[in-house]
């Protein structure tokens, strides 16, 4: 029968996770039920269980496959639609349920129930069986057992991994493979060359110089013999029509002097005259802000642009409870943001301990007076923008 995919209960999963190859969990009994049920990991009892078989054995045949057998010597008659595996400590380990009968037994007969179990994970090595009765597992690459011999056709198709190949079957399959790649004859008659029969090839003796010439003349142009009056299937007159071949009328180089080229270039230049290159990305220089003066330094630096906009930066250390003046590196006539929102005057007490701007002057020179009511020196960083 096909392998049954059993589902571990939560208790069974916990037992497997706690087990190891040297100390596996032990399946001691097989429980049977004729009541279809919904498989759930929370099950602790087998719904509708009517019989339990203690004579069970099994062996691992793959990382996730266990071959199991159970032996019922009673005179009971039963049909089972589901089963459960019980551990030696009474834990319901795993369950399986089907809508119809999967196992049955007649009264006078002993029942040897043999089936393969596919586990959801590679748990086979962590599972043992309590009663070492007869087992007859399917053969695998690591387990001795029953195996069906493959036919010649099954060997030839090379898609079956459940059947064993015999020497005879392998020989017949190899012969069929060779014949399938042979010519139209039978056996290894080697009547093909590079996949073609002999009729595909020409006899060298049948092709003399005259014969070759007669064939060439039939595929030549309008002339006779090998007059070679075609190029890529066209007569010479086809190539003489330069305008048609190019798709446009070419220019006469004698009509294009340096002065003529210059005159045409001037029509696509900017607002200036001659090739004055006064455009950048299609815009005149007036479209761009140009740096006219700069001093890139950490204290007292500035950048002045062609439109009059200025940026300055620097710092000044103000002693405790004192004031200091920052001389703006480039004079301003107005600020970008003229309103000073924080002001502190000399004389604020230490409880306030404020730091701020006292007096700002524009013109020449442009200065910023700073005051600190702290009990230590404070460094002020100044960044101005204006004109």
MOZI-V979514 format. One record per residue. N is the residue number from 0. RES is the residue in one small letter. SS is DSSP state (H for helix, E for strand, - for the rest). Layout:
# MOZI-V979514
N&RES&SS / N&RES&SS
This chain:
# MOZI-V979514
0&x&- / 1&x&- / 2&x&- / 3&x&E / 4&x&E / 5&x&- / 6&x&E / 7&x&E / 8&x&- / 9&x&H / 10&x&H / 11&x&H / 12&x&H / 13&x&H / 14&x&H / 15&x&H / 16&x&H / 17&x&H / 18&x&- / 19&x&- / 20&x&- / 21&x&- / 22&x&- / 23&x&- / 24&x&E / 25&x&E / 26&x&E / 27&x&E / 28&x&E / 29&x&E / 30&x&E / 31&x&E / 32&x&E / 33&x&- / 34&x&- / 35&x&- / 36&x&- / 37&x&- / 38&x&- / 39&x&- / 40&x&- / 41&x&- / 42&x&- / 43&x&- / 44&x&- / 45&x&- / 46&x&- / 47&x&- / 48&x&E / 49&x&E / 50&x&E / 51&x&E / 52&x&E / 53&x&- / 54&x&- / 55&x&E / 56&x&E / 57&x&E / 58&x&E / 59&x&E / 60&x&E / 61&x&E / 62&x&- / 63&x&- / 64&x&E / 65&x&E / 66&x&E / 67&x&E / 68&x&E / 69&x&E / 70&x&E / 71&x&E / 72&x&- / 73&x&- / 74&x&- / 75&x&- / 76&x&- / 77&x&E / 78&x&E / 79&x&E / 80&x&- / 81&x&E / 82&x&E / 83&x&E / 84&x&E / 85&x&E / 86&x&E / 87&x&- / 88&x&- / 89&x&- / 90&x&- / 91&x&E / 92&x&E / 93&x&E / 94&x&E / 95&x&E / 96&x&E / 97&x&- / 98&x&- / 99&x&- / 100&x&- / 101&x&- / 102&x&E / 103&x&E / 104&x&E / 105&x&- / 106&x&- / 107&x&- / 108&x&- / 109&x&- / 110&x&E / 111&x&E / 112&x&E / 113&x&E / 114&x&E / 115&x&E / 116&x&E / 117&x&E / 118&x&- / 119&x&- / 120&x&- / 121&x&- / 122&x&- / 123&x&H / 124&x&H / 125&x&H / 126&x&E / 127&x&E / 128&x&E / 129&x&- / 130&x&- / 131&x&- / 132&x&- / 133&x&- / 134&x&- / 135&x&- / 136&x&- / 137&x&E / 138&x&- / 139&x&- / 140&x&- / 141&x&- / 142&x&- / 143&x&- / 144&x&- / 145&x&E / 146&x&- / 147&x&E / 148&x&E / 149&x&- / 150&x&- / 151&x&H / 152&x&H / 153&x&H / 154&x&H / 155&x&H / 156&x&H / 157&x&- / 158&x&- / 159&x&- / 160&x&- / 161&x&- / 162&x&E / 163&x&E / 164&x&- / 165&x&- / 166&x&H / 167&x&H / 168&x&H / 169&x&H / 170&x&H / 171&x&H / 172&x&H / 173&x&H / 174&x&H / 175&x&H / 176&x&H / 177&x&H / 178&x&H / 179&x&H / 180&x&- / 181&x&- / 182&x&- / 183&x&- / 184&x&- / 185&x&- / 186&x&- / 187&x&- / 188&x&- / 189&x&- / 190&x&- / 191&x&- / 192&x&E / 193&x&- / 194&x&- / 195&x&E / 196&x&- / 197&x&H / 198&x&H / 199&x&H / 200&x&- / 201&x&- / 202&x&- / 203&x&H / 204&x&H / 205&x&H / 206&x&- / 207&x&- / 208&x&H / 209&x&H / 210&x&H / 211&x&H / 212&x&H / 213&x&H / 214&x&H / 215&x&H / 216&x&H / 217&x&H / 218&x&- / 219&x&- / 220&x&- / 221&x&- / 222&x&- / 223&x&- / 224&x&- / 225&x&- / 226&x&- / 227&x&- / 228&x&- / 229&x&- / 230&x&E / 231&x&- / 232&x&- / 233&x&E / 234&x&- / 235&x&H / 236&x&H / 237&x&H / 238&x&H / 239&x&H / 240&x&- / 241&x&H / 242&x&H / 243&x&H / 244&x&H / 245&x&H / 246&x&- / 247&x&- / 248&x&- / 249&x&- / 250&x&- / 251&x&- / 252&x&H / 253&x&H / 254&x&H / 255&x&- / 256&x&- / 257&x&H / 258&x&H / 259&x&H / 260&x&H / 261&x&H / 262&x&H / 263&x&H / 264&x&H / 265&x&H / 266&x&- / 267&x&- / 268&x&- / 269&x&- / 270&x&- / 271&x&- / 272&x&- / 273&x&- / 274&x&- / 275&x&- / 276&x&- / 277&x&- / 278&x&E / 279&x&E / 280&x&- / 281&x&- / 282&x&E / 283&x&E / 284&x&H / 285&x&H / 286&x&H / 287&x&- / 288&x&- / 289&x&- / 290&x&E / 291&x&E / 292&x&E / 293&x&E / 294&x&E / 295&x&- / 296&x&- / 297&x&- / 298&x&- / 299&x&- / 300&x&E / 301&x&E / 302&x&E / 303&x&E / 304&x&E / 305&x&- / 306&x&- / 307&x&- / 308&x&- / 309&x&E / 310&x&E / 311&x&E / 312&x&E / 313&x&E / 314&x&E / 315&x&E / 316&x&E / 317&x&E / 318&x&- / 319&x&- / 320&x&- / 321&x&E / 322&x&E / 323&x&E / 324&x&E / 325&x&E / 326&x&E / 327&x&- / 328&x&- / 329&x&- / 330&x&- / 331&x&- / 332&x&- / 333&x&- / 334&x&E / 335&x&- / 336&x&- / 337&x&- / 338&x&- / 339&x&- / 340&x&- / 341&x&- / 342&x&E / 343&x&- / 344&x&- / 345&x&- / 346&x&- / 347&x&- / 348&x&- / 349&x&- / 350&x&- / 351&x&- / 352&x&- / 353&x&- / 354&x&E / 355&x&E / 356&x&E / 357&x&E / 358&x&E / 359&x&E / 360&x&E / 361&x&- / 362&x&- / 363&x&- / 364&x&- / 365&x&- / 366&x&E / 367&x&E / 368&x&E / 369&x&E / 370&x&E / 371&x&E / 372&x&- / 373&x&- / 374&x&- / 375&x&- / 376&x&- / 377&x&E / 378&x&E / 379&x&E / 380&x&E / 381&x&E / 382&x&E / 383&x&E / 384&x&E / 385&x&E / 386&x&-
